[in-house]
Amino acid sequence: MLREVLVIKLGTAVITNQEGNIDTSVIKKVAAEIAALSQQFNIVLVSSGAVGSGRKFLHNYKGTLSERKAAAAVGNPILIQMYHKYFSVHGITVAQALCERVHFSSRKQFLQLRETFATFWDNKIIPVVNENDLVSNVEIKFSDNDELATLIAIGFDASNLVLCTSAGGLLDDKKNIITRIEKVDASVLQYVRTDTSGPGLGGMLSKLTFTRLATSLGINVMICGLKGRHPISDALEGDNGSYFLAKKSNLRARQKWLASGSVTLGTIHVDKGAARALQGRKSLLTIGITKAEGKFVAGEVIQIMDETGEILGVAKTRLEASSINDQLKEKNVIAAHADDIVLF
């Protein structure tokens, strides 16, 4: 019997103390709980904190891109050593997995990534994932680890995605946690503050953006804190933080891979007619496109946006961006075939 995949993302603010150093008591508690959950799930741990762990070694750190890259390179081995120390107490080995966007945009590399993770799980090894900051170009970086965790959850067909944050969940206007949410819409987004949670890059808006994507593709999402004895297990039961219910999804594995490239280098904007055609499972023609943004080439995965700014889905394009823009008024030119389009 195949075991379900569980993706857990730890934000910087929940694993660091007020001085910005990794809180070993939190890592110890998380390791114990994940070790117990690994008896039931194949687990991927996406952990922030590398930059925070390494920046104190850089003189006059100001947070520039090159400094962040350097801090991450110094901090990643420190972070992984800490996870190794506390997971080994429970007889579990951890592996460092540094990902880049190409691991999701290239089908071949993505399948290799899946095979490697399957080997980890077969040998009771838990992958600890972070972005490969040292080589990631600013134009192809993941926006934050919320995105990375979500793309892993989608691509690996996870049943649950847990996003651990210092906020403890989505708060209403009275600062109470909203415990159960069936749909991420305007009534939910109205509660979002646009600031980030302390030292991290991601904020609640980022989390809700990727939560909407994950739930639309059949993944339950929990946004929770790490208070209590078993915070992650409690979140999975709906007893800690905010629980976002998944929608039913019948997508095939290849379609989920397409969706795992959902936040991409390119965006195609379509008119109302094209949006209706896509809902009817038609191919995307250039005549229904108002403009193509980005520097994508043929074969890459881009997002499709309607006139209101709503992301309709993603598609593997047949044409590069400049070619699409040159043929906006041409009839019967296919920009993306219906089989290569996934709607949210």
C-alpha positions as CSV (number, residue, x, y, z in Angstrom):
1,M,0.0,0.0,0.0
2,L,1.4,3.4,-1.0
3,R,1.8,5.8,1.8
4,E,0.5,9.4,1.6
5,V,3.0,12.2,1.2
6,L,3.0,15.0,3.8
7,V,4.9,18.2,3.2
8,I,5.8,20.3,6.2
9,K,7.2,23.8,5.9
10,L,8.9,25.6,8.8
11,G,9.1,29.4,8.5
12,T,12.1,31.3,9.8
13,A,10.1,33.0,12.5
14,V,8.9,29.8,14.1
15,I,12.4,28.2,14.4
16,T,14.4,31.2,15.5
17,N,14.6,33.1,18.8
18,Q,14.5,36.9,19.3
19,E,18.2,37.2,18.5
20,G,17.6,35.5,15.2
21,N,19.4,32.2,16.2
22,I,17.9,28.8,15.6
23,D,15.9,27.7,18.7
24,T,17.2,24.2,19.4
25,S,14.2,23.4,21.7
26,V,11.9,24.0,18.7
27,I,14.0,21.8,16.4
28,K,14.1,19.1,19.1
29,K,10.3,19.1,19.4
30,V,9.7,19.2,15.6
31,A,12.1,16.3,15.1
32,A,10.3,14.1,17.7
33,E,6.9,14.8,16.1
34,I,8.0,14.3,12.5
35,A,9.8,11.1,13.5
36,A,6.5,9.8,14.9
37,L,4.5,11.0,11.8
38,S,7.1,9.3,9.5
39,Q,5.6,6.0,10.6
40,Q,2.4,7.0,8.7
41,F,3.6,9.4,6.0
42,N,6.4,9.9,3.5
43,I,7.5,13.3,4.7
44,V,9.3,16.2,3.0
45,L,10.5,18.9,5.4
46,V,11.0,22.3,3.8
47,S,12.9,24.5,6.2
48,S,13.7,28.2,6.2
49,G,16.4,29.5,8.5
50,A,19.5,29.1,6.4
51,V,20.0,32.8,5.8
52,G,19.3,33.6,9.4
53,S,21.9,30.9,10.5
54,G,24.6,32.3,8.2
55,R,24.2,36.0,8.2
56,K,26.0,36.6,11.5
57,F,29.2,35.3,9.9
58,L,29.1,38.2,7.3
59,H,30.6,41.5,8.4
60,N,28.2,44.5,8.1
61,Y,25.4,42.3,6.7
62,K,22.9,44.5,4.9
63,G,20.7,41.8,3.2
64,T,21.8,42.4,-0.5
65,L,21.2,39.5,-2.9
66,S,24.8,38.5,-2.9
67,E,24.9,38.6,0.9
68,R,21.8,36.5,1.2
69,K,23.3,33.9,-1.2
70,A,26.5,33.9,0.9
71,A,24.6,33.7,4.2
72,A,22.5,30.8,2.9
73,A,25.6,28.9,1.7
74,V,27.1,29.3,5.2
75,G,23.8,28.6,7.0
76,N,22.6,25.6,5.2
77,P,25.2,23.1,6.6
78,I,24.6,24.6,10.1
79,L,20.9,24.0,9.8
80,I,21.3,20.5,8.4
81,Q,23.7,19.5,11.1
82,M,21.2,20.6,13.7
83,Y,18.4,18.5,12.1
84,H,20.8,15.6,11.8
85,K,21.6,15.8,15.5
86,Y,18.0,15.8,16.7
87,F,16.5,13.4,14.2
88,S,19.3,10.8,14.8
89,V,18.0,10.5,18.4
90,H,15.0,8.9,16.9
91,G,17.0,6.7,14.5
92,I,16.2,8.8,11.5
93,T,18.7,10.1,8.9
94,V,18.1,13.4,7.1
95,A,19.3,14.4,3.6
96,Q,19.9,17.9,2.4
97,A,18.0,18.6,-0.9
98,L,18.7,21.9,-2.5
99,C,16.2,22.6,-5.3
100,E,16.0,25.0,-8.2
101,R,13.1,25.9,-10.4
102,V,14.5,23.7,-13.3
103,H,13.6,20.7,-11.1
104,F,10.0,21.6,-11.7
105,S,10.0,23.1,-15.1
106,S,11.8,20.2,-16.7
107,R,9.8,17.0,-16.8
108,K,13.0,14.8,-17.0
109,Q,14.6,16.5,-14.0
110,F,11.4,16.4,-12.0
111,L,11.0,12.6,-12.5
112,Q,14.7,12.2,-11.4
113,L,13.8,14.3,-8.3
114,R,10.8,12.0,-7.5
115,E,13.0,8.9,-7.9
116,T,15.6,10.3,-5.5
117,F,12.9,11.1,-2.9
118,A,11.4,7.7,-3.3
119,T,14.9,6.2,-2.5
120,F,15.1,8.4,0.6
121,W,11.7,7.2,1.9
122,D,12.6,3.5,1.1
123,N,15.6,3.9,3.4
124,K,13.7,5.8,6.1
125,I,15.5,9.1,5.3
126,I,13.7,12.4,5.5
127,P,14.7,15.0,2.9
128,V,15.2,18.5,4.3
129,V,14.6,20.9,1.4
130,N,15.7,24.4,0.7
131,E,16.3,26.5,-2.4
132,N,19.8,26.4,-3.9
133,D,20.3,30.1,-3.2
134,L,23.9,30.1,-4.3
135,V,23.1,29.5,-8.0
136,S,19.5,30.6,-8.3
137,N,19.2,33.6,-10.5
138,V,17.0,36.4,-9.1
139,E,14.7,36.0,-12.1
140,I,14.1,32.3,-11.5
141,K,14.1,32.1,-7.7
142,F,11.2,30.7,-5.8
143,S,9.3,33.7,-4.3
144,D,9.7,32.1,-0.9
145,N,9.7,28.7,0.8
146,D,5.8,28.7,0.8
147,E,6.0,28.4,-2.9
148,L,8.7,25.7,-2.9
149,A,6.7,23.7,-0.4
150,T,3.5,24.0,-2.4
151,L,5.2,23.0,-5.7
152,I,6.6,19.9,-4.0
153,A,3.2,19.1,-2.5
154,I,1.6,19.3,-5.9
155,G,4.3,17.6,-7.9
156,F,4.6,14.7,-5.3
157,D,0.8,14.3,-5.1
158,A,0.8,15.1,-1.3
159,S,-2.4,14.7,0.7
160,N,-1.6,17.4,3.2
161,L,0.6,20.5,3.3
162,V,1.4,22.1,6.7
163,L,2.7,25.6,6.7
164,C,4.1,26.5,10.2
165,T,4.1,30.2,11.0
166,S,4.5,32.5,14.0
167,A,1.0,33.9,13.3
168,G,-0.5,30.5,14.3
169,G,-3.1,30.6,11.6
170,L,-5.2,33.0,9.7
171,L,-6.6,35.7,12.1
172,D,-9.9,37.4,11.8
173,D,-10.4,41.1,12.5
174,K,-10.6,40.3,16.2
175,K,-7.3,38.4,16.1
176,N,-8.9,35.1,16.6
177,I,-7.8,32.1,14.5
178,I,-10.2,31.1,11.8
179,T,-10.2,27.3,12.3
180,R,-11.9,26.0,9.2
181,I,-12.0,27.5,5.7
182,E,-13.6,25.9,2.7
183,K,-12.6,28.4,0.0
184,V,-10.0,31.0,-0.3
185,D,-11.9,33.9,-1.7
186,A,-12.4,37.7,-1.1
187,S,-14.1,37.0,2.2
188,V,-11.0,35.3,3.4
189,L,-8.4,37.6,1.8
190,Q,-9.9,40.6,3.5
191,Y,-8.2,39.6,6.8
192,V,-4.7,39.5,5.3
193,R,-2.1,41.9,6.5
194,T,0.6,42.5,3.9
195,D,3.6,42.5,6.3
196,T,5.8,39.5,6.7
197,S,6.3,37.5,9.8
198,G,9.5,38.9,11.2
199,P,12.8,37.8,9.5
200,G,11.1,35.6,6.8
201,L,10.3,36.5,3.2
202,G,6.8,35.1,3.2
203,G,3.7,36.6,4.7
204,M,0.1,35.5,5.1
205,L,-0.8,36.7,1.6
206,S,1.9,34.5,0.1
207,K,0.6,31.5,2.2
208,L,-3.0,32.1,1.1
209,T,-2.0,32.4,-2.6
210,F,-0.3,29.0,-2.5
211,T,-3.0,27.6,-0.3
212,R,-5.6,28.4,-2.9
213,L,-3.4,26.7,-5.5
214,A,-2.8,23.6,-3.4
215,T,-6.5,23.2,-2.3
216,S,-7.7,23.6,-5.9
217,L,-5.5,20.6,-6.8
218,G,-6.8,18.3,-4.1
219,I,-4.4,19.0,-1.2
220,N,-5.5,19.9,2.4
221,V,-3.6,22.8,3.8
222,M,-3.0,23.7,7.4
223,I,-1.5,27.0,8.5
224,C,-0.5,26.6,12.1
225,G,2.0,27.5,14.9
226,L,4.2,25.2,16.9
227,K,2.8,25.6,20.3
228,G,1.6,22.6,22.3
229,R,3.1,19.1,22.6
230,H,2.0,17.8,19.1
231,P,1.3,20.9,17.0
232,I,1.7,19.3,13.6
233,S,-0.5,16.2,14.5
234,D,-3.1,18.5,16.0
235,A,-3.1,20.6,12.8
236,L,-3.7,17.5,10.7
237,E,-6.7,16.7,12.9
238,G,-8.0,20.3,12.6
239,D,-7.2,21.1,16.2
240,N,-4.4,23.7,15.6
241,G,-4.4,26.7,13.4
242,S,-6.4,27.1,10.2
243,Y,-7.5,24.1,8.2
244,F,-8.2,24.7,4.5
245,L,-10.2,22.0,2.8
246,A,-9.1,20.5,-0.5
247,K,-11.3,20.5,-3.5
248,K,-11.8,17.2,-5.4
249,S,-9.2,16.8,-8.1
250,N,-9.0,14.2,-10.9
251,L,-5.8,15.5,-12.5
252,R,-3.3,12.9,-13.8
253,A,0.3,12.9,-12.7
254,R,1.5,14.7,-15.7
255,Q,-1.1,17.4,-15.2
256,K,0.0,17.8,-11.6
257,W,3.6,18.2,-12.8
258,L,2.4,21.0,-15.1
259,A,0.6,22.7,-12.2
260,S,3.8,22.4,-10.1
261,G,5.3,24.9,-12.4
262,S,2.5,27.3,-11.7
263,V,4.4,30.4,-10.6
264,T,6.6,30.9,-13.5
265,L,8.7,33.2,-15.6
266,G,5.9,34.0,-17.9
267,T,2.2,35.1,-17.9
268,I,-0.2,35.0,-20.8
269,H,-3.2,37.4,-20.5
270,V,-6.4,36.3,-22.2
271,D,-9.6,38.0,-23.1
272,K,-13.1,36.9,-22.0
273,G,-13.7,34.8,-25.1
274,A,-10.5,32.8,-24.6
275,A,-11.3,32.4,-20.9
276,R,-14.6,30.8,-21.8
277,A,-13.0,28.6,-24.4
278,L,-10.5,27.3,-21.9
279,Q,-13.3,26.5,-19.5
280,G,-14.7,24.4,-22.3
281,R,-11.5,22.5,-22.6
282,K,-10.4,24.2,-25.8
283,S,-6.8,24.9,-26.9
284,L,-5.5,28.4,-26.3
285,L,-5.2,30.4,-29.6
286,T,-3.1,33.5,-30.0
287,I,-6.1,35.5,-31.2
288,G,-7.6,35.2,-27.7
289,I,-4.4,36.5,-26.1
290,T,-4.0,40.2,-25.2
291,K,-0.3,40.0,-24.4
292,A,2.4,37.6,-23.3
293,E,4.8,38.7,-20.5
294,G,8.1,37.3,-19.6
295,K,11.0,35.7,-21.4
296,F,9.7,32.1,-21.7
297,V,10.5,29.9,-24.7
298,A,8.5,27.1,-26.4
299,G,7.9,24.2,-24.1
300,E,8.1,26.1,-20.8
301,V,5.2,26.3,-18.3
302,I,3.5,29.6,-17.9
303,Q,0.5,30.9,-16.0
304,I,-2.7,32.1,-17.7
305,M,-4.4,35.2,-16.3
306,D,-7.9,36.6,-17.2
307,E,-8.8,40.3,-17.6
308,T,-9.5,40.7,-13.9
309,G,-6.1,39.5,-12.9
310,E,-7.3,36.0,-11.8
311,I,-5.0,33.2,-12.5
312,L,-7.0,30.6,-14.5
313,G,-4.4,27.9,-14.7
314,V,-1.1,27.0,-16.3
315,A,0.0,25.7,-19.7
316,K,3.0,24.3,-21.5
317,T,3.4,26.7,-24.4
318,R,4.1,25.8,-28.0
319,L,5.5,29.2,-28.8
320,E,8.0,31.6,-27.2
321,A,6.7,34.9,-25.7
322,S,7.9,37.1,-28.6
323,S,6.3,34.8,-31.2
324,I,3.0,35.0,-29.4
325,N,3.1,38.8,-29.2
326,D,3.8,38.9,-33.0
327,Q,0.8,36.7,-33.8
328,L,-1.9,38.2,-31.5
329,K,-4.2,38.9,-34.5
330,E,-3.5,35.7,-36.4
331,K,-6.3,33.1,-36.6
332,N,-5.9,29.4,-35.8
333,V,-2.4,29.7,-34.2
334,I,-2.2,27.4,-31.2
335,A,-0.2,28.9,-28.3
336,A,-1.0,25.9,-26.0
337,H,-2.8,22.7,-26.7
338,A,-5.8,21.7,-24.5
339,D,-3.9,18.6,-23.3
340,D,-1.1,20.9,-22.0
341,I,-3.4,23.2,-20.0
342,V,-4.4,22.7,-16.4
343,L,-7.1,25.0,-15.0
344,F,-7.4,25.8,-11.3
